[in-house]
Amino acid sequence: MPKNAPETPSLIGAEYEVEVGPVAHGGHCIARTEEGRVLFVRHALPGERVVARVTEGDETSRFLRADAVAVLDASKDRIPAPCPYAGPGRCGGCDWQHAKPGAQRRLKGEVIAEQLRRLAGLTPEEAGWDGTVVPAEGDKLPAGEVPQWRTRVQYAVDASGRAGLRRHRSHEVEPIDHCMIAAEGVSELGVEKREWPGMASVEAIAATGSQDRQVVLTPRPGARLPLVELDKPVSVLRVEEKDGGVHRVHGRPFVRERADDRTYRVGNGGFWQVHPKAADTLVRAVMQGLLPRKGDTALDLYCGVGLFAGALADRVGDKGAVLGIESGKRAVEDARHNLQGFDRVRIEQGKVDQVLPRTGITDVDLIVLDPPRAGAGKQVVRHLAALGARRIAYVACDPAALARDLAYFHEAGYKPRTLRAFDLFPMTHHVECVAILEPVKKDA
């Protein structure tokens, strides 16, 4: 832009009275102004009439982001937000505190259905899905009650050293005294009660199935670690400024998680499902969908510390074989440790699209893939389809990525047999899906 060119007028702070339309992927609803501008409105529900205040966008923006700052005509699904930190301009951790629990699940179901239709060209029936989003065991609570499910909470730290959570789409910190969705094991550490001078963030981890507690500290450049004295025994890790690596300060460098009657070591703050019921729920859904047989060969892609590889190994027996592929070095070390009792399990380190072709594998009976939020992508999907697996289980944390990959699988000759959706992130817009795919039968 030339130096003297006029700036495009910002619309931040502008207010519009709008009718709220359908829910959209990302924790907001769609509305239009009288002039036809598209608004993505948070803190609203479909069918409401609200005053929406713009938080992002200008005269040239394709759409504007906004918060509902006044509700003129409320939905029957609206409740007062249980959390005192929820609302316009406040904590960005939750999206649906203002909606009844059942309504939250319906909204997530509408998002899944819309993504399937738009990106995969599938109706719920064609995807083998009954349209429901199932709560985790123990999470079906009355309106106004919040499940304490988050076993890993990353607190941001403001300039004064106080812990809080980020505001929506912002680096600003909302100081809090307590996070309502934090698991009891996280809350009892008391991270919010003390100051964290020189820290950029503090991640608190409370393992499921053991009493292991851990904090991972990320210092600001040049800062020294504080003496960590919390309300419960805890191990401490530090994120190094130079390489981003995670190193032990004191205590164990790992926590012990429990799922499918096995114990899994998860080191250096590595990935594990956040909801305490999630690992068992997902293993059950995957194994019920795949129905492994003794002697099967199987792949576990993006395998993390080996959750699905362990479940598969248990079920395919001594004559079967399982190959896991994972890019994270520490996760691979943990997976090899966790699965050392299985002679016919091998874990390879590297990106799936690079390692899988090098294995020389040309056929396999079963595949599990649990890719990152971006999905697996066309190249990986085509390679997997060429292996001729009897069934493929796709575990997805993002319905848009799942739908895109289902379209690629369709092109490659696979279709969904069943799809199940689980509300493993209550109060947020996130949802977990498990799709079971099988080859399309060719006409004789």
C-alpha positions in Angstrom: 0.0 0.0 0.0 1.4 3.5 -0.8 2.6 5.5 2.2 -0.1 8.1 1.8 -3.0 5.8 0.9 -6.0 6.2 3.2 -6.5 3.3 5.7 -9.7 1.2 5.3 -12.1 2.3 8.0 -12.3 -0.2 10.8 -15.7 -1.5 11.8 -14.5 -2.7 15.3 -17.0 -1.5 17.9 -19.9 -1.0 15.4 -23.1 -2.6 16.6 -25.9 -4.2 14.5 -29.3 -5.6 15.6 -29.5 -9.0 13.8 -31.5 -12.2 13.6 -29.1 -15.1 14.4 -29.0 -17.8 11.8 -27.5 -21.3 11.9 -24.5 -22.5 13.9 -21.2 -22.6 12.0 -17.9 -24.5 12.6 -15.8 -22.6 15.2 -18.2 -21.8 18.1 -20.2 -19.1 16.5 -23.5 -18.5 14.6 -24.1 -16.8 11.3 -26.1 -13.6 10.9 -26.5 -10.9 8.3 -26.9 -7.2 8.7 -29.6 -5.3 6.8 -26.9 -4.3 4.3 -26.0 -8.0 3.7 -22.8 -8.1 5.7 -22.0 -11.6 7.1 -21.4 -11.7 10.8 -19.8 -14.6 12.7 -21.4 -14.0 16.1 -20.2 -15.6 19.4 -22.3 -15.8 22.6 -25.5 -16.2 20.5 -27.8 -19.1 19.6 -29.7 -19.8 16.4 -33.1 -18.0 16.3 -32.2 -15.3 18.7 -32.4 -11.6 18.1 -29.3 -9.8 19.4 -27.2 -6.7 19.3 -23.9 -7.8 17.8 -20.8 -5.7 18.4 -18.0 -6.1 15.8 -14.7 -7.4 17.2 -12.8 -7.9 13.9 -13.1 -6.6 10.4 -13.3 -3.5 8.2 -15.2 -2.2 5.2 -13.4 -4.6 2.9 -13.7 -7.8 5.0 -15.5 -10.8 3.5 -17.1 -11.3 6.9 -17.0 -9.7 10.3 -16.5 -11.3 13.7 -18.8 -10.1 16.5 -20.0 -10.7 20.0 -23.6 -10.7 21.1 -23.6 -8.0 23.7 -27.3 -7.8 24.3 -30.0 -10.5 23.8 -33.3 -9.0 22.7 -35.1 -12.3 22.0 -33.6 -15.3 23.7 -33.6 -19.0 22.6 -35.3 -21.5 24.8 -31.9 -23.2 24.9 -30.2 -20.2 26.5 -29.1 -20.3 30.2 -27.0 -17.9 32.3 -23.4 -18.9 31.8 -22.3 -20.9 34.9 -18.7 -19.5 34.6 -18.1 -15.9 35.8 -15.3 -15.5 33.2 -17.5 -16.4 30.2 -19.0 -13.8 27.9 -18.0 -11.1 25.4 -14.4 -10.0 25.7 -13.7 -12.5 28.4 -12.1 -16.0 28.5 -11.9 -17.7 25.1 -11.6 -21.3 26.4 -15.4 -22.1 26.2 -17.8 -21.4 23.4 -21.2 -22.6 24.7 -21.4 -21.8 28.4 -24.7 -20.0 27.6 -26.3 -23.1 26.1 -28.1 -26.0 27.8 -25.9 -29.2 27.6 -28.3 -31.0 25.3 -28.4 -27.9 23.0 -24.6 -27.9 22.8 -24.6 -31.4 21.5 -27.3 -30.6 19.0 -25.3 -27.7 17.8 -22.2 -29.9 17.4 -24.3 -32.4 15.5 -25.5 -29.6 13.1 -21.9 -28.6 12.4 -20.9 -32.2 11.7 -23.9 -32.7 9.3 -23.1 -29.4 7.5 -19.4 -30.3 7.1 -20.3 -33.8 5.8 -22.8 -32.3 3.3 -20.6 -29.4 2.1 -17.1 -31.1 2.0 -17.9 -34.8 1.5 -21.3 -34.6 -0.3 -22.7 -37.0 2.3 -26.0 -37.1 4.2 -25.9 -38.4 7.8 -27.5 -41.6 6.5 -24.8 -42.0 3.8 -22.2 -41.5 6.5 -23.7 -44.2 8.7 -24.4 -41.7 11.4 -27.6 -41.4 13.4 -27.1 -37.7 13.9 -26.5 -37.8 17.7 -23.5 -36.5 19.6 -23.0 -38.7 22.7 -21.9 -37.4 26.0 -19.1 -39.1 27.9 -20.0 -41.3 30.9 -20.8 -39.0 33.8 -21.1 -35.8 31.8 -24.9 -35.8 31.3 -25.5 -33.1 33.9 -28.5 -30.7 34.5 -28.3 -27.2 32.9 -26.1 -24.9 35.0 -23.8 -27.7 36.1 -20.4 -28.0 34.3 -18.4 -31.3 34.0 -14.9 -31.1 35.4 -13.2 -32.8 32.5 -10.1 -31.0 31.4 -7.1 -33.0 32.7 -4.6 -30.6 31.0 -4.9 -26.9 31.2 -2.4 -24.4 29.8 -2.5 -21.2 31.7 -1.2 -18.0 30.2 0.6 -15.7 32.5 0.2 -11.9 32.3 2.9 -9.3 32.9 2.2 -9.2 36.6 2.8 -12.9 37.0 -0.8 -13.9 37.4 -2.2 -17.0 35.7 -5.2 -17.0 33.5 -6.6 -18.0 30.1 -6.4 -16.3 26.8 -9.3 -14.2 25.5 -10.8 -15.3 22.3 -8.5 -14.8 19.3 -6.2 -12.6 21.5 -2.9 -12.7 23.3 -4.5 -10.9 26.2 -4.8 -12.8 29.4 -8.1 -13.1 31.4 -6.9 -13.7 35.0 -9.0 -16.3 36.7 -9.4 -17.8 40.2 -10.8 -21.1 39.0 -11.5 -22.9 35.7 -14.9 -24.7 36.0 -14.1 -27.3 33.3 -10.7 -28.2 34.8 -10.5 -31.7 36.3 -10.3 -32.0 40.0 -6.7 -33.1 39.8 -5.8 -29.8 38.0 -7.8 -27.6 40.3 -6.3 -29.0 43.4 -2.8 -27.9 42.4 -3.8 -24.3 43.0 -2.0 -22.8 40.0 -4.3 -19.8 39.9 -3.6 -18.9 43.6 0.1 -18.1 43.2 2.2 -15.8 41.1 4.5 -16.9 38.3 7.0 -14.1 37.7 8.9 -14.4 34.5 6.7 -17.2 33.1 4.9 -17.0 29.7 2.7 -20.1 30.5 2.1 -22.8 33.0 0.6 -26.1 31.8 -1.0 -28.3 34.5 -1.4 -32.0 33.9 -3.4 -34.4 36.1 -3.1 -38.0 34.9 -6.1 -40.3 34.7 -5.7 -43.6 36.5 -2.7 -42.5 38.6 -1.9 -39.7 41.1 0.8 -38.3 38.8 0.7 -34.5 38.6 2.9 -32.3 36.4 3.5 -28.7 35.5 5.3 -27.6 32.4 6.8 -24.1 32.6 7.6 -21.9 29.7 9.7 -18.9 30.8 9.9 -15.6 29.1 13.2 -14.9 27.4 16.0 -14.6 29.9 13.8 -15.4 33.0 14.7 -17.7 35.8 12.4 -20.4 37.0 10.5 -19.7 40.2 10.5 -22.1 43.1 7.4 -24.2 42.5 5.4 -24.9 45.6 1.9 -26.0 44.9 -0.9 -27.6 47.0 -0.1 -31.1 45.9 3.1 -33.0 45.0 4.0 -32.3 41.4 6.9 -32.9 39.0 8.2 -29.9 37.1 9.3 -29.6 33.5 10.7 -26.6 31.6 10.4 -25.6 27.9 13.8 -24.5 26.8 14.1 -21.1 25.1 16.7 -22.2 22.5 15.2 -25.3 21.0 11.7 -25.6 22.4 12.6 -28.9 23.9 11.1 -30.0 27.2 13.4 -30.9 30.1 13.0 -32.2 33.6 13.6 -29.9 36.5 12.6 -32.3 39.2 10.3 -35.3 39.7 9.4 -37.8 36.9 9.7 -36.6 33.3 6.4 -38.4 32.5 2.9 -39.2 33.8 1.2 -42.5 33.8 -2.1 -42.7 32.1 -4.5 -45.6 32.1 -6.7 -46.9 29.3 -8.0 -50.3 27.9 -6.6 -52.0 31.1 -3.1 -50.9 30.3 -0.8 -48.2 31.7 0.8 -45.8 29.3 3.8 -43.6 30.0 3.4 -40.0 28.5 6.6 -38.0 28.7 7.5 -34.3 28.5 4.0 -33.0 28.5 3.2 -35.1 25.4 -0.2 -35.7 23.8 -2.9 -37.7 25.6 -6.6 -37.3 25.3 -7.7 -34.5 27.6 -11.1 -35.9 28.8 -10.6 -38.6 31.5 -13.0 -40.9 29.7 -11.8 -40.1 26.1 -9.1 -42.7 25.7 -11.4 -45.6 26.8 -14.3 -44.2 24.8 -12.3 -44.0 21.6 -10.6 -47.3 21.9 -13.9 -49.0 22.5 -15.5 -47.3 19.4 -12.4 -48.1 17.2 -12.3 -51.8 18.2 -16.0 -52.2 17.9 -15.8 -50.8 14.4 -12.8 -52.7 13.2 -13.5 -56.1 14.9 -9.9 -57.3 14.8 -9.2 -60.9 14.3 -6.3 -63.1 15.6 -3.5 -63.0 13.0 -4.5 -59.6 11.5 -1.9 -57.1 10.4 -2.6 -53.5 11.3 -1.3 -50.0 11.1 -1.6 -47.3 13.8 -0.8 -44.0 12.1 -0.1 -40.8 14.1 0.1 -43.3 16.9 1.4 -41.0 19.7 2.4 -43.1 22.7 0.7 -46.2 21.3 -2.8 -46.1 22.6 -4.5 -47.8 19.6 -1.4 -49.9 18.7 -1.6 -51.5 22.2 -5.3 -52.2 21.8 -4.7 -53.7 18.4 -1.8 -55.8 19.6 -3.9 -57.2 22.4 -6.6 -58.3 19.9 -4.6 -59.6 16.9 -2.5 -61.9 19.2 1.0 -63.4 18.7 0.4 -64.3 15.1 -0.7 -60.8 14.2 1.5 -57.7 13.7 1.1 -54.0 14.3 3.2 -51.1 12.9 2.9 -47.6 14.5 4.1 -44.4 12.9 4.6 -41.2 14.9 6.6 -38.0 14.2 7.4 -37.0 17.8 10.7 -38.3 19.1 9.7 -38.5 22.7 6.3 -40.0 21.9 8.0 -42.8 19.9 10.3 -43.5 22.9 7.2 -43.7 25.1 5.3 -45.9 22.6 8.2 -48.3 22.4 8.4 -48.5 26.2 4.6 -48.9 26.5 4.5 -51.7 24.0 7.7 -53.5 24.8 5.8 -56.6 25.9 4.5 -57.2 22.3 7.1 -58.9 20.1 5.1 -58.2 17.0 4.7 -54.5 17.4 7.1 -52.0 15.7 7.1 -48.2 16.1 8.7 -46.0 13.4 9.5 -42.4 13.8 8.8 -39.8 11.1 6.0 -38.2 9.1 3.4 -40.7 7.9 3.6 -39.6 4.3 7.4 -40.1 4.3 7.7 -43.3 6.4 4.8 -45.3 5.1 6.2 -45.6 1.5 9.6 -46.7 2.9 8.2 -49.6 4.9 7.5 -51.6 1.7 4.1 -52.6 3.0 1.7 -53.4 0.2 -1.3 -54.9 2.0 -2.7 -54.8 5.5 -5.9 -56.0 7.2 -6.8 -53.0 9.4 -5.8 -49.3 9.7 -6.3 -46.8 12.5 -5.4 -43.2 11.8 -5.8 -40.3 14.3 -4.3 -37.4 12.4 -3.7 -33.8 13.7 -6.4 -31.2 13.3 -5.5 -30.6 9.7 -6.4 -34.1 8.7 -4.4 -36.8 6.8 -4.7 -35.2 3.3 -5.1 -36.6 -0.2 -1.6 -38.2 -0.6 -1.8 -40.2 2.6 -5.4 -41.3 2.0 -4.6 -42.5 -1.5 -1.7 -44.6 -0.1 -3.8 -46.1 2.6 -6.6 -47.0 0.2 -4.1 -48.8 -2.0 -3.2 -51.2 0.9 -6.7 -52.8 0.6 -7.5 -52.9 4.3 -10.7 -54.7 5.3 -11.6 -51.7 7.5 -10.2 -48.4 8.4 -10.9 -46.4 11.6 -10.5 -42.7 11.3 -10.4 -40.8 14.6 -11.0 -37.1 14.0 -11.0 -34.0 16.3 -12.1 -31.7 13.5 -15.3 -32.4 11.5 -14.1 -30.3 8.5 -10.9 -32.2 8.1 -12.8 -35.5 8.5 -15.2 -34.5 5.8 -12.4 -33.5 3.4 -10.6 -36.8 3.9 -13.8 -38.8 3.5 -14.2 -37.2 0.1 -10.6 -38.3 -0.7 -11.4 -41.8 0.5 -14.5 -41.9 -1.7 -12.4 -41.1 -4.7 -10.0 -43.9 -3.7 -12.7 -46.5 -3.3 -13.7 -46.4 0.4 -16.9 -45.3 2.0 -18.0 -44.9 5.7 -19.8 -47.8 7.2 -20.5 -46.1 10.5 -19.8 -42.7 12.1 -20.1 -41.9 15.8 -19.7 -38.5 17.4 -18.7 -38.0 21.1 -18.9 -34.8 23.1 -15.5 -35.1 24.8 -15.0 -31.3 25.0 -18.1 -30.0 26.8 -18.7 -26.2 26.8 -16.4 -25.8 23.7 -17.2 -26.2 20.0 -14.8 -29.2 19.7 -16.2 -32.7 19.0 -14.5 -36.1 18.4 -15.7 -38.4 15.7 -14.9 -42.0 14.8 -15.6 -43.1 11.2 -15.3 -46.8 10.2 -14.6 -47.1 6.5 -14.7 -50.1 4.2 -14.1 -50.7 0.5 -16.9 -49.9 -1.9 -18.2 -53.2 -3.3 -17.7 -53.3 -7.1 -20.6 -54.4 -9.2 -20.2 -57.9 -10.5 
